[in-house]
Amino acid sequence: MNTNLTHTKDHTSINLIADIGGTNIRLAQATAKPSTDTRDIDINDIETYQCKEFSSLADVVAHYIDVKELSNLVINACFAIACPVDKDLISMTNLPWQFSQKELKQTLKLSSLSFINDYTAIAMAIPLLSEQQKVKIGGGNSVAGKPISVCGPGTGLGVANLVPLTTSGNEQWHCISGEGGHIDFAPVNETEQHVMNFIQGIKKRVSYEQLLSGYGLEQIYQALLFINHGKEITRINDKLTAKDITTKALNGTCDVCQQTLTLFCDVLGSFAGNLALIMNSQGGVYIAGGIVPRFIDYLKASDFRSRFETKGRLSSITEQAPTYVITEEQPGLLGAAAFVLQK
């Protein structure tokens, strides 16, 4: 994987990066050469390992260092991980891995070690994306040096924002992460009000994540099935996964699935537009995650962009702000590289 191939390599030190998930961990090395416009980054020696084959994070990283013969070098590391990183002790959600950041740094004999949240990594990758690593869905041109927002329906609904900062004369990006996916859902029409009422019957609270996620697709489908046909899902054969719903919607074999995916796109447009208003994201609003890249054409044909722009008196902000879908397969590695090289 290369992002602008111009680079230099310091033969006494390396930048070690990782994208750590519940199933796989990707490790690689990053090098860069400053240019007049941005950093030219080369990501090389990418290796993917199954987490279940290792007893700890230290074991798999040590294995990579040994195989690549890096032990005699000064190693600066940045690891992107899908869990909170604000405390020294990290406990992974989907793995029995628990470790101290300080102890891990000592065990692996690293010169520096940074852990960043997975959505911080995705956000940090955005300024480095080429036109081939994203698809534009309407709006004007992105404005250099203006805030950027990203949201990603997947297992949950990740949200992060980038703002430009100038430190000691150097322009850098600073990521503001949070839990924006958990803000209250606001329906904008009668159907969405009915869907919210249905979800309120099974959940204590309805956030945007309750609709804009894998299980959100499933809940929208269940709600529409009940609204349209007065039918509760009682049989296991009636329960469709998010993947089933998407597949049936795209091949036109299920009307309720098509309604589900359409409503999903519409709500995503409203939510993304809210991010643009909050941050005045004239650098663009980006859609990440594992769900939306599967149906970019469907998203384009939906009311996603209309809902994004329809913000009353302040629609001029959202009409100008461009929206993109990230198609780069490994934004976590790219973002970890950007973070460690910027640091």
Buried (B, 14 or more C-beta within 10 A) or exposed (E): BEBBEBBEEEEEEBBBBBBBBBEEBBBBBBBBBEEEEBBBBBBEBBBEBEBEEBEBBBBBBBBBBEEBEBEEBEBBBBBBBBBEBEEEEBEBEEBEBEBEBEEBBEBBEBEBBBBBBBBBBBBBBBBBBEEEBBBBBBBEEBBEEBBBBBBBBBBBBBBBBBBBEEEEEEEEBEBBBEEBBBBEBBBEEEBBEBBBEBBEEEEEEBBBBBBBBBBBBBBBBBBBBBBEEEEEBEEEEEEBEBEBBBBBBBEEEBEBBBBBBBBBBBBBBBBBBBBBBBBBBBBBBBBBBEBBBEBBEBBBEBBBBEBBBBBEEEBEBBBBBBBBBBBBEBBBBBBBBBBBBBE
